[in-house]
Amino acid sequence: MRLGILQCDSVRPELQPEFGDYPDMFQRLLTTEAVQPEFRVYNLTAGEFPESSDECDAWLFTGSKWSVYDPDEWIERAHEFARELHASRRPTIGICFGHQLICRALGGRVEKAPIGWGVGVHTARILRHEPWMQPDRDQLSLLVSHQDQVIEPPEGAERLAGHEFCPYDMFRIGNHILTFQGHPEFGPGYSQATMDMRRETLGEDTYQAGVASLEGSINPDVAAAWIHSFLARARGAADD
């Protein structure tokens, strides 16, 4: 499988020696003994866009410090490419900013969360169990880092998971798009580092709660297994 990573931001330079950049995180997450995709990286923020949706077998939009409603040219182009992927039914994953971008590109609504920043470990309740969700779970815990979130999903979106802070935490569109608000590619060390850098912006209460939550367990391996299974089914459906 050729997986195109649509890079929507970069890890701060001072953190890259320890944690790598975002494409590195996704390559670590999604490479296993059984599944070893061929990764192609497109840095959208630098204007590096695919020429067509069939350059890769599947696609993944990463997270970003930008908002999907910011007026930058690359963000508008990313919206257009998301619509192209949907129209051509290409298997697509959206993570955080990518989750919100797909939502907005297809007619949904994204805004700053009225409750404020979400950081640290958040646990979503699984609202709909799909055959590709193996191992089957009743909840999914992932690291998060966001102000914006989906307020109204696009037409045709099936809500799969949510919680009080973020009701639309995970959704599916058809058999070709799967999105997560959480970051399965993040580890606790990187989450701690980003919270440390944003401590003043977050506010002390949010910072302390986020750091304390890192004592809890997370399920990136489960999210990775779901992504692999979903993409395999999506590719099979596209080939039929």
N, C-alpha and C positions, 0 to 999 in steps of 0.2 A: 504493500500500500504506500502510495506517495501522499504524504500528509503535508499540506501547505499551512505553515504557521504565519498568520497575518498579524505581525507584530505592531501593536498600537502604543507602545511606550518602551522605555529602557530602564533597567535597574540603575540606580544612582551609581556613578563611577566608583565611589569609595566603597560600595558594597559588593561590586562585581567580583573582586578577587576571592571572596568567601562564598558567594552565593551564585555567581554567574549571572547571565542576563535571562530575560523571560523565556526566549526560545530554549535555552539550556535547561531551565526548570521543566518545561513541557517534554523535552526529549528524555530527561531522567524519569519523569512520571509515566510516560507512555511506552517506554522501551522495557520489554520483559524477555525472559528466555523464549517464551512462545510467540511473542509479537515484537517484531523489530522493523518498524516503519522506516521508509526513506523520507527524511524531513527536508523540506524546502522552505526557506525563510524569506518573507517579503516584509521589509521594514516600511510600513505604510506611512509612518511619520516623516520618512525621508523621500516619499513619493515613489517607492518601489511597489508597484501594483502588478498583479498578474495580467497578462494580455487577454486571457480568456478563462472561464470557469472550469475548463477541462484540462488545464495544465497539471492538476493534481487529482487524485481519486477522492480526496476529502479535504476539508478546510477547518481551521480553528482560528477564531478571533480571540486575541489575548485581552487582559485587563489594561487599564490606563489611568493616569492621573487626570487626563482630560475628561470633560463631560461630553456626552454624545450630542448635546445641543450647542456646543461651542461652534463658532463660525469658521473654523479652520478649513481650508480647502481639502486637506487629506481626509477629514472626517466626512465631508459631503461625498467624496469619492468612495469612502468606505461604505456609506449608506447605499450608494448605487451598486457597489459590488455585492453587498448583502442581498439586495433585491434581485440581482442577476443570479446568484446562487439559488435563491428560492425559486425563481422562475424556471431554472433548469433542473431543479430537484437534486442539486448536488449535496452529498452528505456534509453537514456543517455543524460545528460545535461553537458555542459562544460562552466565554468565561468573563464574569463581572462586567466590565465595559462592553465586551462582546455580546453578552446576554442583553444588555440594555440597547446596544446598537441595533441588533437584529429586531428587537421589539419596536424601536422607533422607526426603523427603515420600513417595516411592514405595517405601520399604521397605529402602533400602540403609543403609550404615553410614559415618559420617564421624567422624574422630578427629584429634587433633593428631598430626602426623607425628613418628614416633620419632626421625627424623634431624634435626629442628629446622626453623628458618625456611628457606623457599625465596625467594630474591630475585635480581634481575637477570635475565639471559637464560638461559632453559632451552630445550633442544632435544629435542623428542619425536620418536620414530620412528613413522612411519605404519604401522600394523599391518593395516589393511584399507582398500583403495582403493575409493571409491564413485564412481558416475558424476558426481555433482555436485561432486566435488573437482577442479575445474579452476581454475587450472592444477594438473596432477597433480604431487605432490611425494612424495619418500620420507621427508622429515622437515619439521618445522615449528618454527621458533624464535620464541618470544614472550617478553615480559617477564612476570615473575611476582612475587607478593608474598603469601605465605600461610604460616600455621602448620598449619592444618587441611587435610586432604585426604580424598578418597574411599578408604576401606579395602575396602569391599565394595559393588559397584554393585547397583542394584535389579534385580529379576527382569525379564528381557527386554531389558536394556541390552546393546548391541553395542559392545565396546571398539574404538575406532578408532585411538588413539595412546597411547603411554606411554614412560616412560624410568625409569632406575634410581631417581631421587629420587621420582618420582610415577608409579607404574605405570598408574593410571587417569586419564590426562591429558585424555582426550577420549572421549566416548561418544555414541551415538545410541540413541534408543528409538523403535521403529517408524519412520514417515516424518514424524514431527511434532515430535520433541524432539532438539536438538543442544546439547551442552555442552562447554565448554573450561575447564580449570583456569587456563590462561594468560590474560593481559590484552591482546588485540589493540588495545584502545583507548588503552593507555599508550604514551607516548613516552619515550626515554631521559632527557630532562630531568626529567620528573615522577618517573620511577623513582629517579633520583639524589636528588631532593629528599626523597622519602619515606624512602629509606635514610639520608640525613643526619639526619632527625628521629628515626629509630629506632636510631641507631648503637649506643647503650648497650644497648638491648634486644636487638638482633641479636647483639651480641658482635663483637669486632674482626675475628676471622677471617672470619666470615660477611659482615660489612660490606665488608671489603677484597676478598673474592672476588666479591661482587655488583657492586661498582663496577668492578672489572677486566673483568667479563663484558660491560659496556656497550660495550666496543670491538667486540664481535661484531655481526653483522648480525641483523636480525629481519625477520619476514614478516607484518606486520599486513595488508598489501594482499592477501596470499593468504588469510588467515583471513576478511577481509571478503568476498572473492569467493566463498568457500565458504558463508558465511552467506547471502549474497544468493541463490546458486544453490539451497541447501537450502530456504530459505523459499519460493522460487518453486515448487519441486517440491511442497513440503508444501501450499501453497495450492491448487495444481492438483489434488492428491489429495483435499483436503478438499471441493473443488467438484464432484468426480465423483459 
